Amino acid sequence: MSARNRILILLVVALVAITTVTGYALRSRDGSGAAGGASGVVRLDTAGQILFRDTAPGGSFGRIASVPIDRPGGARTTGPMLCDRLYAAHGTGICMQRKGPVPSTHVTVLDHGLHRTRQVKIEGFPNRARVSASGNMLSWTTFVQGDSYLRDDFSTRTSILDTRTGRLVNSIEQIPLTLDGKPYRAADLNYWGVTFASDDNTFYATVRTSGRTYLIQGDYRKWTAHTLRTNVECPSLSPGNTRIVFKKRVNASANRPWRLYALDLATLKETPLAEEHSVDDQAAWLDDHTVMYGLPRHGGGWDVWAVPADGSGAPRLLIHDANSPAAVTTHR
């Protein structure tokens, strides 16, 4: 083979390699190779969208993404921020990221343009995150020991941040608790799954002690809490502040331990939702009539599903390859 032909062959091989690498880089950057999405501007103050964590294989995996509420199955917009758990409301967001070989989490508070306004480093694995409807009150939970609510040795750390004053409660375990009408103190108290009322003062959460879980109602300004009922985990308060959706332990088996229920706060009447799969998530409200939640797929991956909050209807797939959803319905 002549020297000229060898040079031509080398040039062709180089061009093919450059084209392949460039194409891969572009697909990885915008996530379009696997998720059908596109890179773009993701904001936390744009009404009429669902924010979520993209779980599609490829370059967009783990990034904050968004879809229109009225077209949740349509093309997604993917931003640059990587999160293991997220939530947002009224232009304020929480992005939880697991860091390092020793279990620790960086909690990043985001403004409407995904710019960092504060960062807190805490122990444990990312678990739950919530922002009040006003964007003023934030809470997050990590697993400090163990990694499942099914383990007897699990331990949690739950924090509350008031963005108006900057006050950070690193752990709410020391809040004075009234259990079944009596002051209660114990070394095994674990709190998780905070959800805030619209007054930015009342909050609900789960507490576990002596092997039992309780729904608590807290008063942020007075810094007190009391139990409302047993067997309530990961509560999520409706936009109208009248109902709580939660996961209830219905089976001792590790395969299907929980079912989603709705609780009327005025009557304390429980209603099982139509989703019969075991849901290990803090459900989020899509609107005042519908809740959404992450479910793992058989064989791998996650999807966001939705179901009516009154026990009627049937579950429906909302967003493929997604978890950690949050509906943004009002402008900042």
C-alpha positions in Angstrom: 0.0 0.0 0.0 1.4 3.4 -1.0 2.2 6.1 1.6 -0.6 8.2 0.1 -3.3 5.6 0.6 -2.1 4.9 4.2 -2.5 8.6 4.9 -6.0 8.7 3.4 -7.1 5.7 5.5 -5.7 7.3 8.7 -7.6 10.5 7.9 -10.9 8.6 7.4 -10.5 6.7 10.6 -9.7 9.9 12.5 -12.8 11.7 11.1 -15.0 8.7 12.1 -13.6 8.7 15.6 -14.1 12.5 16.0 -17.7 12.3 14.7 -18.5 9.4 17.1 -16.9 11.1 20.1 -18.6 14.4 19.3 -22.0 12.7 18.9 -21.6 10.9 22.2 -20.6 14.1 24.0 -23.6 15.9 22.6 -26.0 13.1 23.6 -24.4 12.9 27.1 -24.7 16.7 27.5 -28.3 17.1 26.6 -29.6 13.7 27.6 -31.4 13.2 24.3 -29.7 9.9 23.5 -31.7 8.0 26.2 -34.4 10.2 27.6 -35.6 12.1 24.6 -34.9 15.3 26.5 -32.9 18.4 25.8 -30.7 20.6 27.9 -32.1 24.0 28.6 -33.1 26.4 31.3 -34.8 24.8 34.3 -36.3 27.3 36.7 -38.0 26.8 40.0 -40.5 29.7 39.7 -42.2 28.7 36.4 -45.8 27.7 37.1 -47.4 24.8 35.3 -44.5 22.4 35.5 -43.4 19.2 37.4 -39.9 19.2 38.6 -38.2 15.8 39.1 -35.0 13.9 39.2 -34.2 12.4 35.8 -33.4 8.7 36.1 -33.0 7.9 32.4 -29.7 6.1 31.6 -27.2 8.4 30.0 -25.8 11.9 30.6 -28.9 13.3 32.1 -29.1 10.7 34.9 -29.6 12.3 38.3 -30.2 15.8 37.0 -33.0 18.2 37.8 -35.5 18.1 35.0 -39.0 19.5 34.2 -42.1 18.7 32.1 -45.3 20.7 31.6 -48.1 19.6 34.0 -50.5 19.2 31.1 -48.0 17.1 29.1 -46.1 15.1 31.6 -45.3 12.4 29.0 -43.8 15.0 26.6 -40.2 16.2 26.1 -38.4 17.0 29.2 -36.0 19.9 29.9 -32.9 18.9 31.8 -30.8 21.3 33.9 -27.2 21.0 35.1 -27.8 20.2 38.8 -27.2 16.6 40.0 -29.3 15.5 43.0 -30.1 12.3 44.8 -33.3 13.8 46.2 -35.0 17.1 45.5 -38.1 19.2 46.1 -39.1 22.7 45.3 -41.9 25.2 45.8 -42.4 28.9 45.0 -39.0 29.5 43.6 -37.0 27.7 46.4 -35.5 24.3 46.1 -33.6 21.6 48.0 -31.0 19.4 46.3 -29.6 16.6 48.4 -26.4 15.0 47.2 -24.6 12.0 48.6 -20.9 12.8 49.0 -17.7 10.7 49.7 -17.1 7.1 50.8 -18.2 8.0 54.4 -22.0 8.5 54.3 -22.6 12.2 54.2 -25.0 14.5 52.4 -24.7 18.0 51.0 -28.0 19.8 51.2 -28.0 22.7 48.8 -30.7 25.4 49.0 -31.5 26.8 45.5 -33.1 30.0 44.3 -35.4 30.2 41.3 -32.5 30.1 38.9 -30.8 27.0 40.5 -28.2 29.2 42.1 -26.9 28.1 45.5 -28.0 30.3 48.4 -26.9 28.0 51.3 -25.3 24.6 51.7 -25.3 22.4 54.8 -23.3 19.2 55.2 -24.8 16.5 57.4 -24.4 12.9 58.2 -26.1 10.0 56.4 -27.8 9.2 53.1 -30.3 11.5 51.4 -33.8 10.4 52.2 -36.6 13.0 52.3 -37.0 16.7 51.4 -39.8 19.3 51.6 -40.3 23.0 51.0 -43.4 24.9 52.2 -45.8 26.3 49.7 -44.4 29.8 50.3 -40.8 28.7 49.9 -40.0 29.9 53.4 -39.7 26.7 55.3 -37.4 23.8 54.4 -36.9 20.4 55.8 -34.8 17.3 55.0 -34.1 13.9 56.4 -31.1 11.6 56.1 -30.5 7.9 57.2 -27.7 8.2 59.7 -27.6 4.4 60.4 -29.2 1.7 58.3 -30.8 2.5 55.0 -34.3 1.3 55.2 -37.4 1.8 57.4 -37.7 -2.0 57.5 -34.6 -2.3 59.5 -34.9 -2.2 63.3 -31.5 -0.4 63.7 -32.2 2.5 61.4 -31.6 6.1 62.7 -32.6 9.4 61.1 -31.6 13.0 61.3 -34.3 15.6 60.3 -33.5 19.3 60.1 -35.7 22.4 59.6 -34.5 25.7 58.0 -36.4 29.0 58.2 -35.1 30.9 55.1 -36.6 34.2 56.5 -34.4 34.3 59.5 -31.7 31.8 58.5 -32.4 29.7 61.7 -31.4 26.1 61.2 -32.5 23.4 63.6 -30.0 20.6 62.9 -32.1 17.9 64.5 -35.7 18.1 65.7 -35.2 15.2 68.1 -35.2 17.6 71.1 -38.6 19.1 70.4 -40.9 18.7 73.5 -43.3 15.9 72.6 -46.7 15.0 74.0 -47.5 11.4 73.2 -51.1 10.1 73.9 -51.7 13.2 76.0 -48.6 12.9 78.2 -45.2 14.5 78.0 -42.8 12.0 76.5 -39.0 11.6 76.4 -37.0 8.6 75.1 -33.6 7.9 73.7 -34.9 6.1 70.7 -36.9 9.0 69.1 -36.5 9.3 65.3 -38.3 11.9 63.2 -38.7 12.0 59.4 -40.9 13.2 56.6 -41.8 16.7 57.6 -44.6 18.5 55.6 -45.6 22.1 56.2 -48.9 23.9 56.4 -49.6 27.1 54.5 -49.2 29.2 57.7 -45.4 28.3 57.7 -45.8 27.4 61.4 -47.8 24.2 61.6 -46.0 21.1 60.4 -46.6 17.3 60.4 -44.1 14.5 60.5 -43.5 10.9 61.6 -41.9 9.9 64.9 -40.9 6.4 65.8 -40.3 5.2 69.3 -40.5 1.8 71.0 -41.1 0.1 67.6 -44.2 2.2 66.8 -44.7 5.1 64.4 -46.9 8.1 65.0 -48.2 11.1 63.1 -47.2 14.3 65.0 -48.4 17.9 64.6 -45.8 20.5 65.4 -45.8 24.2 66.2 -42.7 25.8 64.9 -42.9 29.1 66.9 -43.8 27.4 70.2 -41.5 24.5 69.4 -43.8 21.8 70.6 -45.3 18.7 69.1 -48.0 16.1 69.9 -49.1 12.8 68.4 -52.4 12.5 66.4 -52.5 8.8 65.6 -50.4 5.7 65.1 -49.0 3.9 62.0 -48.4 7.0 59.8 -45.2 7.4 57.8 -44.0 10.1 55.4 -47.0 12.4 55.6 -47.7 14.9 52.8 -50.2 17.7 53.3 -52.7 18.6 50.6 -52.6 22.1 49.0 -55.9 22.9 50.8 -54.4 21.8 54.1 -57.3 19.4 54.8 -55.9 16.0 54.1 -52.7 14.1 54.5 -51.5 11.3 52.2 -49.1 8.8 53.9 -47.7 5.3 53.7 -49.3 2.9 56.2 -47.7 -0.3 57.3 -50.2 -3.0 56.3 -48.0 -6.1 56.1 -45.1 -7.6 58.1 -43.5 -8.9 54.9 -40.6 -7.0 53.5 -42.0 -7.4 49.9 -45.2 -5.4 50.3 -45.1 -3.6 53.6 -46.8 -0.3 52.9 -49.9 1.1 51.2 -50.8 4.7 50.5 -53.7 6.1 52.5 -55.4 9.5 52.8 -56.3 11.0 56.2 -59.0 13.6 56.6 -57.6 15.9 59.3 -61.1 17.1 60.5 -62.5 13.6 61.1 -59.2 11.5 61.2 -60.9 9.1 58.8 -58.5 7.0 56.6 -59.1 6.0 53.0 -56.9 3.5 51.1 -55.8 4.8 47.7 -56.1 2.7 44.6 -52.4 2.1 44.3 -51.9 -1.4 45.6 -48.1 -1.6 45.1 -46.0 -0.9 48.2 -44.8 2.7 47.9 -41.7 3.7 49.9 -41.9 7.4 49.2 -43.2 10.6 50.6 -45.9 11.3 48.1 -46.3 14.7 46.6 -49.5 16.4 45.5 -50.0 17.1 41.8 -53.1 19.1 42.7 -55.7 19.1 45.4 -57.2 15.9 44.1 -54.2 13.8 42.9 -50.9 12.6 44.4 -47.8 11.4 42.7 -44.9 9.2 43.9 -41.9 7.3 42.7 -42.0 3.6 42.1 -39.1 1.3 41.1 -39.7 -0.8 38.0 -39.3 -4.5 37.9 -35.9 -5.1 36.4 -34.5 -1.7 37.3 -35.3 2.0 36.9 -37.9 4.4 38.4 -41.1 6.0 37.2 -43.4 8.6 38.7 -47.0 7.5 39.0 -50.2 9.4 40.0 -53.5 8.3 41.7 -56.6 10.1 42.9 -56.4 11.1 46.6 -60.0 10.0 47.4 -59.5 6.3 46.8 -61.2 6.2 43.4 -59.9 5.5 40.0 -56.6 3.7 39.2 -52.9 4.5 39.2 -51.5 6.0 35.9 -48.0 6.4 34.7 -47.1 10.1 34.9 -43.4 10.4 34.0 -41.2 7.6 32.7 -37.6 7.4 34.1 -38.1 9.8 37.0 -38.5 10.1 40.8 -38.6 12.8 43.5 -41.4 14.9 41.8 -42.6 18.3 42.8 -45.5 20.3 41.1 -45.0 24.0 40.7 -48.4 25.7 40.3 -47.7 29.3 41.3 -45.2 31.9 40.3 -42.8 33.3 42.8 
